[in-house]
Amino acid sequence: MTAVHEPPTESPPATAPRVETPPALRRSTGRARLARRLTRLYAGLVLFGVSMALLVEARLGVMPWDVLHQGLARRTGLTLGTITIVVGVVVLLMWVPLRERPGLGTVSNVIVIGVAVDAAIALLPTPDALAARAAFAVAGIVLNAVSTAMYIGARFGPGPRDGLMTGLVRRTGGSVGLVKTSIEVGVVVAGWLLGGTVGVATVAFALAVGPLVHVTLPRFTVP
């Protein structure tokens, strides 16, 4: 009779003990992440204002919403930054029926960008040579994309104009492209009728800033 040898029973693999992160370290890491997000938010908003000023000083056309801001500023005698804040507040009030919820970044967007654009316009030179004006326009478009990626990547809430777009998309069921284009065409036409500047930089901004934000956003998003 042949003896049957059963294979030895294998013991379950040993699992490494779970190491708990000390609460103090978790708090320290959380504070560092929050500080990084806040720094990125406010740096992005300030640079956004600088990008607006570069396009204004280039005098080759401004970004779509700034056509409206510029037209209103010329009609009222208020500064571009003041009008930017006022329009931001009005747009934010339009969130109420859309049931959008503002965040810290939303409220900060309204105030910081307006202050930054006025300060930058006061400090920047106004070039006369076409090459210098073109350089200002290109720098403004690129800086706008980077600054947009910075404040969106901080994850403190969208700007008032972005929130208006997303709220209308959700309410109407329209596509993002259709709603965004409709809003921006509307503000450009209204701003142009009020005396805002539409030019080659306006078109270049509309075509370039979306792809540039798409490329830069992953680099500036805080996990």
TORKOL-4160 file (C-alpha; in steps of 0.2 Angstrom, whole numbers, padded with zeros to 4 digits, m for minus):
223
<pt num="1" X="0000" Y="0000" Z="0000"/>
<pt num="2" X="0007" Y="0017" Z="m0005"/>
<pt num="3" X="0008" Y="0030" Z="0008"/>
<pt num="4" X="0000" Y="0046" Z="0003"/>
<pt num="5" X="0010" Y="0061" Z="0007"/>
<pt num="6" X="0000" Y="0077" Z="0009"/>
<pt num="7" X="0009" Y="0094" Z="0005"/>
<pt num="8" X="0014" Y="0104" Z="0020"/>
<pt num="9" X="0002" Y="0117" Z="0024"/>
<pt num="10" X="0008" Y="0134" Z="0020"/>
<pt num="11" X="0007" Y="0147" Z="0033"/>
<pt num="12" X="m0001" Y="0164" Z="0027"/>
<pt num="13" X="0011" Y="0177" Z="0022"/>
<pt num="14" X="0016" Y="0189" Z="0036"/>
<pt num="15" X="0008" Y="0206" Z="0033"/>
<pt num="16" X="0018" Y="0221" Z="0038"/>
<pt num="17" X="0011" Y="0230" Z="0053"/>
<pt num="18" X="0001" Y="0246" Z="0049"/>
<pt num="19" X="0010" Y="0261" Z="0054"/>
<pt num="20" X="m0001" Y="0275" Z="0060"/>
<pt num="21" X="0004" Y="0293" Z="0055"/>
<pt num="22" X="0006" Y="0303" Z="0071"/>
<pt num="23" X="m0008" Y="0316" Z="0073"/>
<pt num="24" X="0005" Y="0330" Z="0075"/>
<pt num="25" X="0013" Y="0325" Z="0058"/>
<pt num="26" X="m0004" Y="0324" Z="0050"/>
<pt num="27" X="m0008" Y="0341" Z="0056"/>
<pt num="28" X="0008" Y="0348" Z="0051"/>
<pt num="29" X="0006" Y="0341" Z="0033"/>
<pt num="30" X="m0011" Y="0347" Z="0032"/>
<pt num="31" X="m0006" Y="0365" Z="0037"/>
<pt num="32" X="0008" Y="0364" Z="0024"/>
<pt num="33" X="m0004" Y="0359" Z="0011"/>
<pt num="34" X="m0016" Y="0373" Z="0015"/>
<pt num="35" X="m0002" Y="0386" Z="0015"/>
<pt num="36" X="0003" Y="0380" Z="m0002"/>
<pt num="37" X="m0015" Y="0381" Z="m0009"/>
<pt num="38" X="m0017" Y="0398" Z="m0002"/>
<pt num="39" X="m0001" Y="0404" Z="m0009"/>
<pt num="40" X="m0005" Y="0397" Z="m0026"/>
<pt num="41" X="m0023" Y="0405" Z="m0025"/>
<pt num="42" X="m0017" Y="0422" Z="m0021"/>
<pt num="43" X="m0002" Y="0422" Z="m0032"/>
<pt num="44" X="m0013" Y="0416" Z="m0047"/>
<pt num="45" X="m0026" Y="0430" Z="m0044"/>
<pt num="46" X="m0012" Y="0444" Z="m0043"/>
<pt num="47" X="m0004" Y="0437" Z="m0059"/>
<pt num="48" X="m0021" Y="0436" Z="m0067"/>
<pt num="49" X="m0023" Y="0455" Z="m0064"/>
<pt num="50" X="m0005" Y="0458" Z="m0071"/>
<pt num="51" X="m0010" Y="0448" Z="m0087"/>
<pt num="52" X="m0025" Y="0459" Z="m0089"/>
<pt num="53" X="m0014" Y="0475" Z="m0088"/>
<pt num="54" X="m0002" Y="0468" Z="m0100"/>
<pt num="55" X="m0015" Y="0466" Z="m0113"/>
<pt num="56" X="m0022" Y="0484" Z="m0109"/>
<pt num="57" X="m0005" Y="0492" Z="m0111"/>
<pt num="58" X="m0002" Y="0482" Z="m0128"/>
<pt num="59" X="m0017" Y="0491" Z="m0135"/>
<pt num="60" X="m0020" Y="0476" Z="m0147"/>
<pt num="61" X="m0037" Y="0471" Z="m0140"/>
<pt num="62" X="m0041" Y="0464" Z="m0123"/>
<pt num="63" X="m0048" Y="0447" Z="m0116"/>
<pt num="64" X="m0067" Y="0445" Z="m0120"/>
<pt num="65" X="m0074" Y="0450" Z="m0102"/>
<pt num="66" X="m0061" Y="0465" Z="m0102"/>
<pt num="67" X="m0069" Y="0472" Z="m0118"/>
<pt num="68" X="m0085" Y="0474" Z="m0107"/>
<pt num="69" X="m0075" Y="0480" Z="m0092"/>
<pt num="70" X="m0065" Y="0493" Z="m0103"/>
<pt num="71" X="m0081" Y="0499" Z="m0111"/>
<pt num="72" X="m0090" Y="0502" Z="m0094"/>
<pt num="73" X="m0074" Y="0510" Z="m0087"/>
<pt num="74" X="m0074" Y="0523" Z="m0101"/>
<pt num="75" X="m0092" Y="0526" Z="m0100"/>
<pt num="76" X="m0092" Y="0529" Z="m0081"/>
<pt num="77" X="m0075" Y="0536" Z="m0078"/>
<pt num="78" X="m0071" Y="0522" Z="m0065"/>
<pt num="79" X="m0055" Y="0512" Z="m0066"/>
<pt num="80" X="m0054" Y="0496" Z="m0075"/>
<pt num="81" X="m0051" Y="0487" Z="m0058"/>
<pt num="82" X="m0066" Y="0495" Z="m0050"/>
<pt num="83" X="m0077" Y="0490" Z="m0064"/>
<pt num="84" X="m0070" Y="0472" Z="m0064"/>
<pt num="85" X="m0075" Y="0471" Z="m0045"/>
<pt num="86" X="m0092" Y="0478" Z="m0048"/>
<pt num="87" X="m0096" Y="0466" Z="m0063"/>
<pt num="88" X="m0089" Y="0452" Z="m0053"/>
<pt num="89" X="m0101" Y="0456" Z="m0039"/>
<pt num="90" X="m0116" Y="0457" Z="m0051"/>
<pt num="91" X="m0111" Y="0440" Z="m0059"/>
<pt num="92" X="m0109" Y="0433" Z="m0042"/>
<pt num="93" X="m0127" Y="0438" Z="m0038"/>
<pt num="94" X="m0133" Y="0429" Z="m0053"/>
<pt num="95" X="m0127" Y="0413" Z="m0045"/>
<pt num="96" X="m0141" Y="0414" Z="m0033"/>
<pt num="97" X="m0155" Y="0408" Z="m0045"/>
<pt num="98" X="m0143" Y="0395" Z="m0052"/>
<pt num="99" X="m0139" Y="0388" Z="m0034"/>
<pt num="100" X="m0121" Y="0389" Z="m0036"/>
<pt num="101" X="m0110" Y="0389" Z="m0021"/>
<pt num="102" X="m0095" Y="0401" Z="m0020"/>
<pt num="103" X="m0079" Y="0397" Z="m0011"/>
<pt num="104" X="m0065" Y="0407" Z="m0004"/>
<pt num="105" X="m0057" Y="0408" Z="m0021"/>
<pt num="106" X="m0073" Y="0415" Z="m0029"/>
<pt num="107" X="m0074" Y="0429" Z="m0017"/>
<pt num="108" X="m0056" Y="0432" Z="m0017"/>
<pt num="109" X="m0057" Y="0432" Z="m0036"/>
<pt num="110" X="m0069" Y="0447" Z="m0036"/>
<pt num="111" X="m0058" Y="0458" Z="m0025"/>
<pt num="112" X="m0040" Y="0453" Z="m0028"/>
<pt num="113" X="m0040" Y="0454" Z="m0047"/>
<pt num="114" X="m0048" Y="0471" Z="m0048"/>
<pt num="115" X="m0035" Y="0478" Z="m0036"/>
<pt num="116" X="m0020" Y="0469" Z="m0045"/>
<pt num="117" X="m0025" Y="0476" Z="m0062"/>
<pt num="118" X="m0026" Y="0494" Z="m0057"/>
<pt num="119" X="m0009" Y="0492" Z="m0048"/>
<pt num="120" X="m0001" Y="0484" Z="m0063"/>
<pt num="121" X="m0008" Y="0497" Z="m0075"/>
<pt num="122" X="0000" Y="0511" Z="m0064"/>
<pt num="123" X="0017" Y="0502" Z="m0064"/>
<pt num="124" X="0018" Y="0495" Z="m0082"/>
<pt num="125" X="0025" Y="0506" Z="m0096"/>
<pt num="126" X="0015" Y="0509" Z="m0111"/>
<pt num="127" X="0025" Y="0504" Z="m0126"/>
<pt num="128" X="0024" Y="0512" Z="m0143"/>
<pt num="129" X="0034" Y="0500" Z="m0154"/>
<pt num="130" X="0023" Y="0487" Z="m0162"/>
<pt num="131" X="0036" Y="0473" Z="m0158"/>
<pt num="132" X="0035" Y="0478" Z="m0139"/>
<pt num="133" X="0016" Y="0479" Z="m0140"/>
<pt num="134" X="0015" Y="0462" Z="m0148"/>
<pt num="135" X="0027" Y="0455" Z="m0134"/>
<pt num="136" X="0016" Y="0462" Z="m0121"/>
<pt num="137" X="0000" Y="0454" Z="m0129"/>
<pt num="138" X="0009" Y="0437" Z="m0130"/>
<pt num="139" X="0015" Y="0438" Z="m0112"/>
<pt num="140" X="m0002" Y="0443" Z="m0106"/>
<pt num="141" X="m0010" Y="0428" Z="m0114"/>
<pt num="142" X="0003" Y="0416" Z="m0108"/>
<pt num="143" X="0003" Y="0423" Z="m0090"/>
<pt num="144" X="m0016" Y="0423" Z="m0090"/>
<pt num="145" X="m0016" Y="0404" Z="m0094"/>
<pt num="146" X="m0003" Y="0401" Z="m0080"/>
<pt num="147" X="m0012" Y="0411" Z="m0067"/>
<pt num="148" X="m0029" Y="0403" Z="m0071"/>
<pt num="149" X="m0021" Y="0386" Z="m0069"/>
<pt num="150" X="m0014" Y="0392" Z="m0052"/>
<pt num="151" X="m0030" Y="0398" Z="m0044"/>
<pt num="152" X="m0040" Y="0384" Z="m0051"/>
<pt num="153" X="m0027" Y="0372" Z="m0046"/>
<pt num="154" X="m0028" Y="0378" Z="m0028"/>
<pt num="155" X="m0046" Y="0371" Z="m0027"/>
<pt num="156" X="m0054" Y="0385" Z="m0018"/>
<pt num="157" X="m0069" Y="0387" Z="m0030"/>
<pt num="158" X="m0071" Y="0394" Z="m0047"/>
<pt num="159" X="m0071" Y="0413" Z="m0052"/>
<pt num="160" X="m0088" Y="0421" Z="m0053"/>
<pt num="161" X="m0088" Y="0421" Z="m0072"/>
<pt num="162" X="m0083" Y="0402" Z="m0073"/>
<pt num="163" X="m0097" Y="0398" Z="m0060"/>
<pt num="164" X="m0110" Y="0407" Z="m0071"/>
<pt num="165" X="m0105" Y="0397" Z="m0086"/>
<pt num="166" X="m0105" Y="0380" Z="m0076"/>
<pt num="167" X="m0122" Y="0385" Z="m0068"/>
<pt num="168" X="m0130" Y="0389" Z="m0085"/>
<pt num="169" X="m0123" Y="0373" Z="m0092"/>
<pt num="170" X="m0131" Y="0363" Z="m0078"/>
<pt num="171" X="m0148" Y="0373" Z="m0079"/>
<pt num="172" X="m0150" Y="0373" Z="m0098"/>
<pt num="173" X="m0142" Y="0356" Z="m0102"/>
<pt num="174" X="m0131" Y="0365" Z="m0116"/>
<pt num="175" X="m0114" Y="0361" Z="m0119"/>
<pt num="176" X="m0099" Y="0370" Z="m0111"/>
<pt num="177" X="m0093" Y="0376" Z="m0127"/>
<pt num="178" X="m0110" Y="0383" Z="m0133"/>
<pt num="179" X="m0113" Y="0391" Z="m0116"/>
<pt num="180" X="m0096" Y="0399" Z="m0114"/>
<pt num="181" X="m0095" Y="0405" Z="m0132"/>
<pt num="182" X="m0113" Y="0413" Z="m0130"/>
<pt num="183" X="m0108" Y="0422" Z="m0114"/>
<pt num="184" X="m0091" Y="0428" Z="m0121"/>
<pt num="185" X="m0098" Y="0434" Z="m0138"/>
<pt num="186" X="m0112" Y="0443" Z="m0128"/>
<pt num="187" X="m0100" Y="0452" Z="m0117"/>
<pt num="188" X="m0088" Y="0456" Z="m0132"/>
<pt num="189" X="m0102" Y="0464" Z="m0142"/>
<pt num="190" X="m0109" Y="0474" Z="m0127"/>
<pt num="191" X="m0092" Y="0480" Z="m0122"/>
<pt num="192" X="m0087" Y="0485" Z="m0140"/>
<pt num="193" X="m0103" Y="0495" Z="m0141"/>
<pt num="194" X="m0098" Y="0504" Z="m0125"/>
<pt num="195" X="m0081" Y="0508" Z="m0132"/>
<pt num="196" X="m0070" Y="0493" Z="m0127"/>
<pt num="197" X="m0056" Y="0488" Z="m0137"/>
<pt num="198" X="m0057" Y="0472" Z="m0149"/>
<pt num="199" X="m0042" Y="0467" Z="m0159"/>
<pt num="200" X="m0031" Y="0454" Z="m0164"/>
<pt num="201" X="m0026" Y="0450" Z="m0146"/>
<pt num="202" X="m0044" Y="0447" Z="m0142"/>
<pt num="203" X="m0045" Y="0434" Z="m0155"/>
<pt num="204" X="m0028" Y="0426" Z="m0151"/>
<pt num="205" X="m0033" Y="0425" Z="m0132"/>
<pt num="206" X="m0050" Y="0416" Z="m0137"/>
<pt num="207" X="m0041" Y="0404" Z="m0147"/>
<pt num="208" X="m0025" Y="0401" Z="m0136"/>
<pt num="209" X="m0030" Y="0402" Z="m0118"/>
<pt num="210" X="m0040" Y="0386" Z="m0117"/>
<pt num="211" X="m0027" Y="0375" Z="m0124"/>
<pt num="212" X="m0014" Y="0383" Z="m0113"/>
<pt num="213" X="m0024" Y="0381" Z="m0097"/>
<pt num="214" X="m0026" Y="0363" Z="m0102"/>
<pt num="215" X="m0008" Y="0360" Z="m0103"/>
<pt num="216" X="m0003" Y="0370" Z="m0087"/>
<pt num="217" X="m0017" Y="0365" Z="m0075"/>
<pt num="218" X="m0010" Y="0348" Z="m0070"/>
<pt num="219" X="0006" Y="0356" Z="m0066"/>
<pt num="220" X="m0002" Y="0368" Z="m0054"/>
<pt num="221" X="m0015" Y="0358" Z="m0046"/>
<pt num="222" X="m0012" Y="0354" Z="m0028"/>
<pt num="223" X="m0016" Y="0336" Z="m0023"/>
